[in-house]
Amino acid sequence: MSGVLSPAQIAHFKAEGFLSPVRAISAEEALEYRNRIEAFEAQSGEEVNKRLKIKAHLAFPWLVALARHPRIVSAVQDILGPDVMLFGSSAFAKNAHDPRFVSWHQDSAYYGLDPHEEVTVWLALSRASVESGCMKVIPRSHLGPDLVHEETYDTNNLLARGQKVEVDESLAVDMPLEPGEFSMHHERTVHGSPANLSDDRRIGIAFFYMPAHARSTLGRRSALLAGGEDRHGHWDRDLEPRYDLDPDSLGFLEAVWATYRDQSKTTQAARAG
Ligand SMILES: O=C(O)CCC(=O)C(=O)O
């Protein structure tokens, strides 16, 4: 499948640094995936935000399939070209009447990619409205400078380090989504989301795509081929789950998480020194 995005949508993404909404799956399918996530939470006794981080797709084959969904991958290819890889994915859930938020930030400060061309697809599995704390973006911020982040470690912040930048909020644009729709933003686009004031959970999965020519600036890492071919070999391959909660791919995920935490400590030590 190609050409999911119209020329006007592609031009909008390039000029503004975001695009929303685009439909990937039906509302019924989104509910089915939400149910699977909530069954996993019931079984593990942990909120999805805790376990399905960094490379959530390594937990379930159906999340790998969703990351490779033809409509999502084609939309990404419309922006990035034919050869696209997924280096990460993360669940972002806010409960009903949940004060937790995502501070204004640029993903490019942390993703360790060169060049900065990553595109995030945020797929709504429940309604992400202004009331339930949908994402907001600062248009055209992807064309501006790399901003300095302050790491706050605020416990109500869904970002691991509570990183934030100062922005003029009057410029912000909301990206409300119905279940099964997704938004796209460039890794340098400043974005964030407020608390959930609604009566339902706001659950989304963010998929992080890059062109296969992108290199890691954080040492050798792994990724999943999502579309086209990898003619560059800059990335090792993610160990894909053979079945739900495959211990091998979960072990792989744990090892990636541990490296990420170590890198985070090293970065903090370097800043403190
Ligand atoms: O779920 C949210 O509100 C924020 C997600 C986010 O920061 C991202 O997908 O890059």
The ligand as a Gaussian input file, in Angstrom:
#p B3LYP/6-31G(d) Opt

LIG

0 1
 O        1.124000      10.238000      25.425000
 C        1.449000      11.420000      25.517000
 O        0.680000      12.252000      25.960000
 C        2.812000      11.897000      25.069000
 C        3.507000      10.909000      24.200000
 C        4.836000      11.377000      23.706000
 O        5.495000      12.210000      24.286000
 C        5.335000      10.815000      22.459000
 O        4.667000       9.949000      21.872000
 O        6.412000      11.228000      21.993000

